[in-house]
Amino acid sequence: MHKFALVLGTCLTTISCLFTQPLLAEIPSIPKPSNAPLELDLLTNPQGSVVTANTINQGQLSVPSLWWIKETSEKKLLDNWIAYPFNNNQTARVDVIVNQQIWSLLDYLERYDFVNALGDIARNYGYNIRIFNYQQERLASYTCNFTINPSLCRIEINSQSNFGLGNSF
């Protein structure tokens, strides 16, 4: 009888642990950055509801509003952006174009800080960001899962565009 109680207790403990632990399928994932190509021609000829740094909307504040970051960037790193609103195929995103010369002077921590600051603003508007140079190389991204609250986000910085930690040490 003692062995039966021990086995029964072990089984019940195991079963109760299974129900209290989240299953891997229940843990929300953060989507990968969009694979859509950077459309530089939209900088000079925006179409539809696409917004760029050069788009002026007299009636309301354009979403997302990155002008403040562009104007206050002490190193003039942020050069332009293309904001694509949400559609049935893609989450809303902003493709940010940076000055490659200045980006290459930043160490990893400075790049991370820049991506995080931009991503934080874009996230508040429901946008993901991708950061490019004018050669259309993706340098970094800030991607969020907006289906949960608070949203989970991930920063990716292309290590090929990073030549060590530079001046961090």
N, CA, C and O of each residue as an XYZ file, in Angstrom:
676
protein
N       0.819     -1.188      0.000
C       0.000      0.000      0.000
C       0.866      1.256      0.000
O       0.526      2.254     -0.637
N       1.974      1.200      0.712
C       2.883      2.336      0.775
C       3.457      2.657     -0.610
O       3.582      3.822     -0.986
N       3.807      1.595     -1.368
C       4.349      1.801     -2.722
C       3.288      2.403     -3.628
O       3.599      3.259     -4.455
N       2.043      1.973     -3.486
C       0.962      2.502     -4.310
C       0.769      4.000     -4.028
O       0.594      4.780     -4.964
N       0.798      4.400     -2.779
C       0.639      5.800     -2.403
C       1.810      6.634     -2.937
O       1.620      7.766     -3.382
N       2.995      6.080     -2.889
C       4.174      6.775     -3.396
C       4.075      6.985     -4.903
O       4.336      8.083     -5.396
N       3.698      5.935     -5.636
C       3.547      6.036     -7.093
C       2.430      7.010     -7.437
O       2.588      7.835     -8.337
N       1.314      6.927     -6.740
C       0.183      7.817     -6.997
C       0.583      9.263     -6.716
O       0.240     10.154     -7.493
N       1.286      9.506     -5.645
C       1.735     10.859     -5.320
C       2.693     11.406     -6.361
O       2.605     12.576     -6.733
N       3.601     10.575     -6.832
C       4.548     10.989     -7.872
C       3.809     11.328     -9.159
O       4.110     12.334     -9.802
N       2.849     10.499     -9.537
C       2.075     10.748    -10.761
C       1.286     12.042    -10.648
O       1.280     12.839    -11.587
N       0.622     12.268     -9.527
C      -0.170     13.483     -9.351
C       0.715     14.725     -9.345
O       0.340     15.759     -9.898
N       1.879     14.627     -8.728
C       2.811     15.753     -8.725
C       3.284     16.063    -10.136
O       3.336     17.229    -10.528
N       3.625     15.051    -10.891
C       4.073     15.230    -12.277
C       2.977     15.855    -13.112
O       3.235     16.790    -13.870
N       1.761     15.357    -12.988
C       0.640     15.889    -13.766
C       0.366     17.339    -13.395
O       0.114     18.161    -14.276
N       0.410     17.667    -12.104
C       0.145     19.048    -11.701
C       1.240     19.990    -12.207
O       0.958     21.139    -12.547
N       2.468     19.517    -12.259
C       3.558     20.343    -12.804
C       3.368     20.598    -14.289
O       3.695     21.681    -14.774
N       2.853     19.635    -15.009
C       2.623     19.803    -16.440
C       1.596     20.888    -16.711
O       1.716     21.624    -17.690
N       0.590     20.996    -15.855
C      -0.453     21.982    -16.084
C      -0.065     23.378    -15.618
O      -0.660     24.358    -16.068
N       0.906     23.492    -14.737
C       1.302     24.819    -14.266
C       2.448     25.399    -15.092
O       2.657     26.611    -15.051
N       3.189     24.599    -15.830
C       4.293     25.080    -16.647
C       3.757     25.513    -18.010
O       2.966     24.779    -18.602
N       4.158     26.681    -18.533
C       3.721     27.064    -19.870
C       4.356     26.136    -20.904
O       5.523     25.760    -20.798
N       3.574     25.791    -21.878
C       4.078     24.962    -22.958
C       4.850     25.828    -23.941
O       4.570     27.019    -24.074
N       5.811     25.242    -24.623
C       6.600     26.011    -25.582
C       5.736     26.653    -26.643
O       6.026     27.762    -27.090
N       4.679     25.974    -27.054
C       3.806     26.526    -28.083
C       3.045     27.745    -27.577
O       2.557     28.541    -28.379
N       2.936     27.904    -26.266
C       2.216     29.029    -25.702
C       3.075     30.284    -25.571
O       2.536     31.381    -25.429
N       4.377     30.145    -25.615
C       5.264     31.295    -25.480
C       5.249     32.058    -26.800
O       5.626     31.507    -27.834
N       4.817     33.323    -26.777
C       4.729     34.076    -28.024
C       6.118     34.346    -28.606
O       7.076     34.595    -27.875
N       6.202     34.293    -29.905
C       7.481     34.541    -30.554
C       7.518     35.955    -31.122
O       6.482     36.585    -31.336
N       8.707     36.427    -31.357
C       8.901     37.739    -31.964
C       9.174     37.502    -33.439
O      10.077     36.740    -33.782
N       8.409     38.142    -34.320
C       8.604     37.884    -35.745
C       9.955     38.373    -36.247
O      10.557     39.282    -35.676
N      10.410     37.762    -37.306
C      11.639     38.201    -37.978
C      11.346     39.501    -38.721
O      10.192     39.770    -39.054
N      12.368     40.308    -38.984
C      12.147     41.521    -39.783
C      11.634     41.167    -41.173
O      11.929     40.095    -41.700
N      10.878     42.061    -41.750
C      10.339     41.862    -43.089
C      11.471     41.634    -44.090
O      12.546     42.223    -43.979
N      11.210     40.776    -45.058
C      12.172     40.539    -46.139
C      11.905     41.413    -47.358
O      12.598     41.294    -48.368
N      10.912     42.286    -47.275
C      10.586     43.163    -48.402
C      11.796     44.041    -48.726
O      12.504     44.483    -47.821
N      12.032     44.292    -50.004
C      13.183     45.123    -50.368
C      12.975     46.586    -49.966
O      11.842     47.058    -49.867
N      14.063     47.281    -49.742
C      14.028     48.714    -49.489
C      13.675     49.405    -50.801
O      14.308     49.151    -51.825
N      12.681     50.264    -50.776
C      12.215     50.938    -51.994
C      12.636     52.408    -51.961
O      11.844     53.281    -51.607
N      13.881     52.669    -52.331
C      14.430     54.021    -52.270
C      13.690     55.002    -53.174
O      13.678     56.200    -52.894
N      13.071     54.520    -54.253
C      12.347     55.416    -55.153
C      11.170     56.097    -54.455
O      10.714     57.149    -54.904
N      10.672     55.509    -53.356
C       9.566     56.121    -52.619
C       9.997     57.384    -51.871
O       9.151     58.176    -51.455
N      11.310     57.575    -51.698
C      11.780     58.788    -51.040
C      11.454     60.028    -51.859
O      11.143     61.081    -51.302
N      11.524     59.907    -53.169
C      11.247     61.053    -54.034
C       9.842     61.012    -54.612
O       9.333     62.030    -55.081
N       9.208     59.838    -54.582
C       7.870     59.705    -55.156
C       7.001     58.821    -54.261
O       6.664     57.703    -54.652
N       6.625     59.305    -53.046
C       5.811     58.477    -52.156
C       4.454     58.183    -52.785
O       3.848     59.044    -53.424
N       3.993     56.962    -52.594
C       2.714     56.548    -53.175
C       1.796     56.022    -52.098
O       2.244     55.434    -51.114
N       0.494     56.240    -52.291
C      -0.488     55.740    -51.342
C      -0.325     56.396    -49.979
O      -0.167     57.613    -49.881
N      -0.365     55.586    -48.933
C      -0.272     56.110    -47.569
C       1.139     56.017    -46.997
O       1.324     56.113    -45.784
N       2.142     55.829    -47.871
C       3.537     55.791    -47.443
C       3.963     57.197    -47.024
O       3.642     58.178    -47.696
N       4.695     57.286    -45.896
C       5.155     58.565    -45.373
C       6.677     58.544    -45.330
O       7.275     57.540    -44.943
N       7.305     59.651    -45.726
C       8.763     59.784    -45.636
C       9.102     60.991    -44.766
O       8.211     61.708    -44.309
N      10.386     61.206    -44.543
C      10.816     62.373    -43.770
C      10.467     63.663    -44.502
O      10.394     64.725    -43.883
N      10.252     63.581    -45.812
C       9.937     64.767    -46.605
C       8.441     64.992    -46.756
O       8.029     65.994    -47.341
N       7.619     64.083    -46.244
C       6.168     64.203    -46.345
C       5.673     65.174    -45.283
O       5.984     65.034    -44.100
N       4.913     66.143    -45.717
C       4.329     67.106    -44.788
C       2.823     66.961    -44.854
O       2.221     67.061    -45.923
N       2.225     66.725    -43.701
C       0.782     66.614    -43.605
C       0.291     67.793    -42.789
O       0.493     67.844    -41.576
N      -0.356     68.746    -43.456
C      -0.811     69.964    -42.792
C      -1.913     69.683    -41.771
O      -2.033     70.394    -40.773
N      -2.719     68.646    -42.020
C      -3.886     68.400    -41.196
C      -3.607     67.695    -39.880
O      -4.307     67.927    -38.895
N      -2.606     66.848    -39.850
C      -2.352     66.076    -38.627
C      -0.901     65.642    -38.573
O      -0.171     65.719    -39.561
N      -0.500     65.187    -37.403
C       0.835     64.659    -37.205
C       0.944     63.319    -37.906
O       0.112     62.438    -37.689
N       1.941     63.154    -38.729
C       2.129     61.887    -39.423
C       2.600     60.827    -38.439
O       3.359     61.112    -37.513
N       2.144     59.623    -38.651
C       2.500     58.510    -37.769
C       3.381     57.561    -38.550
O       3.030     57.243    -39.686
N       4.478     57.092    -38.037
C       5.078     57.512    -36.773
C       5.834     58.815    -36.947
O       6.282     59.133    -38.049
N       5.975     59.552    -35.896
C       6.651     60.840    -35.956
C       8.107     60.685    -35.523
O       8.409     60.594    -34.333
N       8.996     60.658    -36.504
C      10.426     60.509    -36.218
C      11.189     61.816    -36.444
O      12.416     61.842    -36.343
N      10.469     62.901    -36.750
C      11.140     64.165    -37.033
C      11.958     64.637    -35.842
O      13.057     65.163    -36.013
N      11.433     64.455    -34.640
C      12.134     64.912    -33.452
C      13.498     64.241    -33.344
O      14.496     64.906    -33.068
N      13.547     62.928    -33.560
C      14.829     62.198    -33.496
C      15.767     62.694    -34.593
O      16.963     62.874    -34.365
N      15.210     62.914    -35.788
C      16.060     63.361    -36.892
C      16.674     64.721    -36.574
O      17.860     64.943    -36.816
N      15.878     65.617    -36.041
C      16.362     66.971    -35.770
C      17.280     67.036    -34.553
O      18.168     67.887    -34.497
N      17.080     66.157    -33.584
C      17.897     66.219    -32.376
C      19.109     65.293    -32.421
O      19.921     65.278    -31.496
N      19.226     64.525    -33.495
C      20.370     63.624    -33.614
C      21.636     64.474    -33.732
O      21.857     65.154    -34.735
N      22.455     64.419    -32.691
C      23.640     65.277    -32.647
C      24.618     64.966    -33.760
O      25.385     65.838    -34.169
N      24.605     63.747    -34.255
C      25.571     63.365    -35.283
C      24.949     63.313    -36.673
O      25.602     62.914    -37.637
N      23.674     63.721    -36.773
C      22.956     63.697    -38.060
C      23.006     62.313    -38.689
O      23.216     62.168    -39.893
N      22.811     61.306    -37.859
C      22.862     59.923    -38.306
C      21.636     59.547    -39.134
O      21.766     58.945    -40.200
N      20.453     59.898    -38.650
C      19.218     59.556    -39.355
C      19.055     60.494    -40.538
O      18.969     61.710    -40.367
N      19.012     59.929    -41.740
C      18.933     60.750    -42.940
C      17.513     60.834    -43.480
O      17.063     61.913    -43.867
N      16.800     59.709    -43.513
C      15.454     59.690    -44.083
C      14.753     58.434    -43.618
O      15.374     57.582    -42.983
N      13.482     58.302    -43.916
C      12.746     57.077    -43.613
C      11.557     56.934    -44.531
O      11.074     57.899    -45.123
N      11.100     55.699    -44.633
C       9.898     55.366    -45.390
C       9.018     54.556    -44.447
O       9.407     53.474    -44.008
N       7.831     55.077    -44.136
C       6.907     54.391    -43.230
C       5.793     53.744    -44.043
O       5.095     54.406    -44.812
N       5.643     52.443    -43.855
C       4.600     51.668    -44.527
C       3.542     51.315    -43.484
O       3.849     50.629    -42.509
N       2.305     51.769    -43.672
C       1.270     51.423    -42.691
C       0.918     49.939    -42.766
O       1.259     49.253    -43.729
N       0.238     49.465    -41.747
C      -0.199     48.074    -41.695
C      -1.076     47.768    -42.905
O      -1.918     48.576    -43.298
N      -0.863     46.580    -43.494
C      -1.799     46.068    -44.496
C      -2.009     44.589    -44.210
O      -1.417     44.051    -43.275
N      -2.827     43.940    -44.986
C      -3.169     42.536    -44.716
C      -1.971     41.606    -44.798
O      -1.973     40.540    -44.183
N      -0.948     41.993    -45.549
C       0.207     41.116    -45.751
C       1.360     41.392    -44.791
O       2.134     40.486    -44.484
N       1.486     42.620    -44.317
C       2.664     43.003    -43.545
C       2.270     43.841    -42.326
O       1.304     44.604    -42.359
N       3.042     43.677    -41.259
C       2.933     44.560    -40.104
C       3.452     45.931    -40.510
O       4.302     46.036    -41.394
N       2.948     46.976    -39.874
C       3.436     48.322    -40.159
C       4.935     48.374    -39.865
O       5.403     47.822    -38.869
N       5.678     49.045    -40.743
C       7.119     49.136    -40.534
C       7.646     50.467    -41.043
O       7.024     51.135    -41.869
N       8.808     50.828    -40.524
C       9.529     52.009    -40.988
C      10.898     51.540    -41.439
O      11.621     50.886    -40.688
N      11.245     51.877    -42.662
C      12.595     51.635    -43.164
C      13.369     52.934    -42.987
O      13.074     53.940    -43.632
N      14.355     52.898    -42.111
C      15.164     54.076    -41.783
C      16.447     54.013    -42.597
O      17.089     52.967    -42.683
N      16.814     55.143    -43.193
C      18.059     55.222    -43.953
C      19.011     56.126    -43.171
O      18.682     57.264    -42.836
N      20.199     55.589    -42.892
C      21.183     56.330    -42.101
C      22.364     56.744    -42.970
O      22.595     56.206    -44.053
N      23.089     57.706    -42.457
C      24.323     58.150    -43.081
C      25.389     57.092    -42.777
O      25.800     56.935    -41.628
N      25.830     56.375    -43.799
C      26.764     55.261    -43.629
C      28.080     55.697    -43.001
O      28.648     54.959    -42.197
N      28.573     56.869    -43.347
C      29.847     57.337    -42.791
C      29.742     57.496    -41.277
O      30.648     57.101    -40.542
N      28.656     58.063    -40.823
C      28.485     58.250    -39.383
C      28.210     56.920    -38.698
O      28.746     56.661    -37.620
N      27.375     56.065    -39.311
C      27.091     54.737    -38.737
C      28.386     53.960    -38.516
O      28.562     53.322    -37.478
N      29.285     54.015    -39.488
C      30.528     53.247    -39.380
C      31.442     53.772    -38.271
O      32.321     53.046    -37.807
N      31.250     55.015    -37.841
C      32.048     55.571    -36.752
C      31.517     55.179    -35.371
O      32.229     55.298    -34.374
N      30.270     54.713    -35.314
C      29.664     54.356    -34.036
C      30.150     52.998    -33.563
O      30.351     52.092    -34.372
N      30.340     52.851    -32.263
C      30.637     51.537    -31.721
C      29.312     50.783    -31.514
O      28.233     51.341    -31.712
N      29.410     49.544    -31.126
C      28.222     48.698    -30.998
C      27.202     49.294    -30.025
O      26.005     49.297    -30.315
N      27.653     49.791    -28.893
C      26.736     50.329    -27.894
C      26.024     51.583    -28.387
O      24.848     51.784    -28.080
N      26.710     52.420    -29.137
C      26.075     53.610    -29.716
C      25.044     53.223    -30.765
O      23.985     53.845    -30.852
N      25.344     52.200    -31.564
C      24.376     51.709    -32.547
C      23.152     51.137    -31.846
O      22.014     51.405    -32.233
N      23.405     50.343    -30.810
C      22.309     49.749    -30.050
C      21.415     50.840    -29.456
O      20.189     50.744    -29.520
N      22.020     51.862    -28.885
C      21.270     52.958    -28.290
C      20.405     53.655    -29.340
O      19.244     53.970    -29.077
N      20.955     53.894    -30.508
C      20.219     54.537    -31.603
C      19.040     53.666    -32.038
O      17.917     54.156    -32.158
N      19.290     52.384    -32.274
C      18.230     51.464    -32.711
C      17.147     51.363    -31.636
O      15.957     51.365    -31.952
N      17.550     51.275    -30.386
C      16.592     51.162    -29.296
C      15.725     52.416    -29.171
O      14.517     52.312    -28.956
N      16.330     53.595    -29.303
C      15.571     54.851    -29.208
C      14.551     54.952    -30.335
O      13.389     55.279    -30.096
N      14.982     54.673    -31.560
C      14.052     54.703    -32.696
C      12.964     53.640    -32.548
O      11.783     53.906    -32.771
N      13.378     52.447    -32.173
C      12.431     51.351    -32.026
C      11.392     51.624    -30.965
O      10.228     51.256    -31.120
N      11.804     52.268    -29.888
C      10.872     52.595    -28.811
C       9.782     53.544    -29.309
O       8.604     53.360    -29.005
N      10.178     54.547    -30.066
C       9.195     55.487    -30.628
C       8.285     54.768    -31.615
O       7.063     54.897    -31.543
N       8.872     54.016    -32.532
C       8.077     53.314    -33.548
C       7.126     52.304    -32.905
O       5.983     52.160    -33.338
N       7.599     51.607    -31.877
C       6.757     50.619    -31.191
C       5.512     51.276    -30.608
O       4.430     50.689    -30.643
N       5.649     52.475    -30.076
C       4.497     53.176    -29.502
C       3.424     53.472    -30.540
O       2.259     53.663    -30.190
N       3.802     53.511    -31.798
C       2.852     53.719    -32.888
C       2.445     52.407    -33.563
O       1.638     52.423    -34.492
N       2.988     51.276    -33.113
C       2.661     49.975    -33.701
C       3.490     49.627    -34.925
O       3.052     48.842    -35.767
N       4.689     50.203    -35.035
C       5.564     49.968    -36.176
C       6.814     49.201    -35.755
O       7.315     49.388    -34.646
N       7.317     48.341    -36.636
C       8.649     47.756    -36.523
C       9.580     48.626    -37.348
O       9.125     49.379    -38.210
N      10.889     48.531    -37.090
C      11.829     49.299    -37.915
C      12.919     48.403    -38.480
O      13.294     47.388    -37.895
N      13.410     48.818    -39.639
C      14.608     48.240    -40.245
C      15.507     49.416    -40.582
O      15.032     50.460    -41.029
N      16.798     49.249    -40.368
C      17.749     50.335    -40.629
C      18.656     49.926    -41.776
O      19.245     48.846    -41.771
N      18.756     50.815    -42.761
C      19.534     50.575    -43.981
C      20.495     51.719    -44.226
O      20.363     52.802    -43.654
N      21.477     51.452    -45.100
C      22.262     52.523    -45.688
C      21.737     52.716    -47.117
O      20.849     51.986    -47.559
N      22.283     53.689    -47.828
C      21.808     53.950    -49.195
C      22.232     52.868    -50.187
O      21.758     52.858    -51.323
N      23.108     51.968    -49.782
C      23.466     50.823    -50.625
C      22.472     49.682    -50.416
O      22.674     48.580    -50.925
N      21.405     49.943    -49.671
C      20.311     49.016    -49.396
C      20.744     47.799    -48.584
O      20.131     46.736    -48.682
N      21.800     47.950    -47.781
C      22.232     46.894    -46.871
C      21.497     47.083    -45.548
O      21.526     48.168    -44.968
N      20.836     46.022    -45.067
C      20.164     46.133    -43.774
C      21.222     46.089    -42.684
O      21.991     45.132    -42.590
N      21.257     47.127    -41.863
C      22.248     47.260    -40.807
C      21.713     46.804    -39.457
O      22.468     46.299    -38.627
N      20.413     46.980    -39.235
C      19.819     46.626    -37.944
C      18.308     46.566    -38.083
O      17.741     46.987    -39.091
N      17.669     46.034    -37.047
C      16.204     46.015    -37.007
C      15.724     45.995    -35.563
O      16.449     45.593    -34.654
N      14.493     46.435    -35.375
C      13.802     46.412    -34.086
C      12.416     45.880    -34.400
O      11.597     46.572    -35.005
N      12.162     44.659    -33.990
C      10.934     43.959    -34.367
C      10.160     43.551    -33.128
O      10.741     43.071    -32.154
N       8.847     43.742    -33.164
C       8.004     43.451    -32.008
C       6.853     42.526    -32.364
O       6.401     42.470    -33.508
N       6.388     41.799    -31.348
C       5.154     41.034    -31.422
C       4.099     41.899    -30.751
O       4.077     42.015    -29.526
N       3.218     42.511    -31.554
C       2.217     43.427    -31.039
C       0.930     42.725    -30.607
O      -0.003     43.380    -30.143
N       0.869     41.399    -30.754
C      -0.356     40.679    -30.405
C      -0.474     40.434    -28.909
O      -1.519     39.981    -28.442
N       0.578     40.726    -28.145
C       0.527     40.554    -26.698
C       0.795     41.895    -26.035
O       1.360     42.799    -26.650
N       0.389     42.017    -24.781
C       0.582     43.258    -24.060
C       1.256     42.956    -22.735
O       0.696     42.190    -21.951
N       2.427     43.512    -22.435
C       3.185     44.410    -23.294
C       3.851     43.648    -24.438
O       4.128     42.453    -24.333
N       4.098     44.363    -25.521
C       4.689     43.717    -26.687
C       6.132     43.281    -26.395
O       6.873     43.946    -25.672
N       6.493     42.146    -26.982
C       7.861     41.645    -26.881
C       8.631     42.112    -28.106
O       8.122     42.034    -29.224
N       9.855     42.599    -27.910
C      10.632     43.140    -29.019
C      12.041     42.567    -29.019
O      12.543     42.091    -28.000
N      12.666     42.626    -30.197
C      14.036     42.145    -30.359
C      14.799     43.134    -31.238
O      14.276     43.654    -32.223
N      16.043     43.373    -30.854
C      16.946     44.196    -31.655
C      17.964     43.280    -32.300
O      18.560     42.430    -31.638
N      18.159     43.458    -33.594
C      19.211     42.743    -34.312
C      20.111     43.786    -34.958
O      19.635     44.703    -35.629
N      21.405     43.639    -34.752
C      22.381     44.530    -35.387
C      23.295     43.656    -36.224
O      23.888     42.700    -35.724
N      23.403     43.989    -37.489
C      24.205     43.213    -38.421
C      25.660     43.261    -37.992
O      26.272     44.328    -37.971
N      26.205     42.121    -37.655
C      27.596     42.075    -37.182
C      28.592     42.364    -38.300
O      29.731     42.743    -38.026
N      28.180     42.191    -39.556
C      29.093     42.486    -40.661
C      29.344     43.985    -40.788
O      30.357     44.414    -41.341
N      28.395     44.779    -40.262
C      28.602     46.222    -40.333
C      29.267     46.737    -39.066
O      29.367     47.947    -38.862
N      29.717     45.833    -38.221
C      30.339     46.201    -36.957
C      31.779     45.720    -36.941
O      32.032     44.521    -37.056
N      32.697     46.611    -36.803
C      34.110     46.245    -36.787
C      34.621     46.221    -35.356
O      35.536     46.966    -35.003
N      34.035     45.374    -34.542
C      34.401     45.304    -33.140
C      33.625     46.299    -32.331
O      32.699     46.930    -32.841
N      33.980     46.453    -31.091
C      33.290     47.377    -30.219
C      33.881     48.782    -30.275
O      33.454     49.671    -29.539
N      34.837     48.972    -31.126
C      35.374     50.311    -31.361
C      35.824     50.995    -30.104
O      36.659     50.481    -29.359
N      35.256     52.173    -29.870
C      35.673     53.007    -28.759
C      35.012     52.663    -27.438
O      35.143     53.416    -26.473
N      34.301     51.536    -27.370
C      33.607     51.191    -26.133
C      34.563     50.877    -25.001
O      34.212     51.049    -23.834
N      35.764     50.421    -25.320
C      36.694     50.022    -24.267
C      37.929     50.877    -24.289
O      38.827     50.684    -23.470
